[in-house]
Amino acid sequence: MKNRFVALLLLFAVAVSSAVAQGSQSKKILPYPIHQKMLNNGLNVVTVPYNSPGIAAFYLVVRAGSREEVEKGKTGFAHFFEHMMFRGTDKYSKEAYGDIMKAMGAAANANTSIDRTMYYMTGNKEMLDKMFEIEADRFQNLKYSVHDFKTEAGAVKGEYTKNSASPYQQLYEKTASTAFTKHTYAHTTMGFFEDVVDMPNQYDYSLTFFDRFYRPEYTTIMVVGDVKPEQVNQLAAQYFGNWKRGNYKPDIATEPKQTETRYAHVKQAGFPPYLSLNYKGPAFNDKSKDLPALNILTTILFAENSDLYRKLVINEQKARFIGGGAQFARDPNLISVSASVVKPEDMQYIKDEITKTLNNAKTKPIDAKKIEETKSRIKYSFAMSMDSPDAIANALGRYIWLTGNPESLNNIYSVYDTITAKDLMDVAKKYFVNQTLTIGTISPAEKSPVK
């Protein structure tokens, strides 16, 4: 009888523990548990079991983007390795790697931004062992000749030249280099043009860059789908456990305080006039109210159902669109509000209307009901998009490169619930000031047509 009573107590304890765990998870925006394990070499391993029978998404997030390119004359290398990592190793050539992808029914790709480079594939979960093997091989044993390097550097130059033909890209580059004078956010992911042109001569430096950043302490492995954490952790230890930790940390300059409005202009006749107001914003912090408040505020002020959009786009038809928001970045970056303008002579008027709207937000509280509706839409839109291993991995990847911790996703969305009308006024006063503004314009004029 006593043993039976003890057994019942144990069952009850397990049931309560399970209920508490489920209740805790239900309060999070992501309804799936995030399992993490840090290997001894600093590699973080993240597993998210998700009901996708037979399918697994395999991601590697390298927390090195154009932000880490600190040496003068050496920009564009984070993006370069997005290309170079597909050139093959002694064990698996480029062609062999492609054949394995086909055999798995998978496709591998990568992309780079200011704060990270991300590699990803989705395929048959029965081939997870092979996914680990081939990715561990190229992350630890990438090898390329001077000829291969020059070929890929030439391809990167071609991509830059193609992209830079767009006036939008030209303005983006000018805005970044004008808004930032010291921080590495001054150059875009592609890098400065003169550095991209010289890249074919930088073979030795490319080896240095790879040696610095393709290390376990910069990397997170993430597997989402029909998998178990024990299996993922075991494979990570098997294939990445002997990967040697590095010791390099870039010295990233702090951007000096901006004290007056700056201007970035692209002269382009026969092209739709374009205006962007770019204010200095905060770095990402999953405990701070600033970015959630800015996200809610700019959604209310500039979304398609906003008063200003209705006035400028629908009623007056002076703009083709307006929109804006704050960039989530590891260091303080920009809050941008942009408009495609119908006629160049209306650019000052539209700039004044946007500025008036931002200034009103500093002193006029927004209706509490509208704030709650906006919060709900933001959270509902995110929750409804979490419908595949890729979608979940992409979302978590963003917060991994921002903080190193995928739980930051749940943390930041919990902050949204705390935002009040006063918080919206506070961030409007704090960030929408002329001293930190960089105005970007595209028009037929020789210089910026707005002030």
Stockholm file with secondary structure:
# STOCKHOLM 1.0

chainA/1-451         MKNRFVALLLLFAVAVSSAVAQGSQSKKILPYPIHQKMLNNGLNVVTVPYNSPGIAAFYLVVRAGSREEVEKGKTGFAHFFEHMMFRGTDKYSKEAYGDIMKAMGAAANANTSIDRTMYYMTGNKEMLDKMFEIEADRFQNLKYSVHDFKTEAGAVKGEYTKNSASPYQQLYEKTASTAFTKHTYAHTTMGFFEDVVDMPNQYDYSLTFFDRFYRPEYTTIMVVGDVKPEQVNQLAAQYFGNWKRGNYKPDIATEPKQTETRYAHVKQAGFPPYLSLNYKGPAFNDKSKDLPALNILTTILFAENSDLYRKLVINEQKARFIGGGAQFARDPNLISVSASVVKPEDMQYIKDEITKTLNNAKTKPIDAKKIEETKSRIKYSFAMSMDSPDAIANALGRYIWLTGNPESLNNIYSVYDTITAKDLMDVAKKYFVNQTLTIGTISPAEKSPVK
#=GR chainA/1-451 SS CHHHHHHHHHHHHHHHHHHHHHHHHHTSSSCSCCEEEECTTSCEEEEEECCCTTEEEEEEEESCSGGGCCSTTCCSHHHHHHHHTTSBCSSSBHHHHHHHHHHHTCEEEEEECSSCEEEEEEEEGGGHHHHHHHHHHHHHHCCCCHHHHHHHHHHHHHHHHHHHTSHHHHHHHHHHHHHCSSSGGGSCTTCCHHHHHHGGGCHHHHHHHHHHHSSGGGEEEEEEESCCHHHHHHHHHHHHTTCCCCCCCCCCCCCCCCCSCEEEEEECTTSCCEEEEEEECCCCCTTCSHHHHHHHHHHHHHSTTSHHHIIIIIISCCEEEEEEEECCCSSCCEEEEEEEESSGGGHHHHHHHHHHHHHHHHHSCCCHHHHHHHHHHHHHHHHHHCCSHHHHHHHHHHHHHHHSCTTHHHHHHHHHTTCCHHHHHHHHHHHCCGGGEEEEEEESSSSCSCC
#=GC SS_cons         CHHHHHHHHHHHHHHHHHHHHHHHHHTSSSCSCCEEEECTTSCEEEEEECCCTTEEEEEEEESCSGGGCCSTTCCSHHHHHHHHTTSBCSSSBHHHHHHHHHHHTCEEEEEECSSCEEEEEEEEGGGHHHHHHHHHHHHHHCCCCHHHHHHHHHHHHHHHHHHHTSHHHHHHHHHHHHHCSSSGGGSCTTCCHHHHHHGGGCHHHHHHHHHHHSSGGGEEEEEEESCCHHHHHHHHHHHHTTCCCCCCCCCCCCCCCCCSCEEEEEECTTSCCEEEEEEECCCCCTTCSHHHHHHHHHHHHHSTTSHHHIIIIIISCCEEEEEEEECCCSSCCEEEEEEEESSGGGHHHHHHHHHHHHHHHHHSCCCHHHHHHHHHHHHHHHHHHCCSHHHHHHHHHHHHHHHSCTTHHHHHHHHHTTCCHHHHHHHHHHHCCGGGEEEEEEESSSSCSCC
//
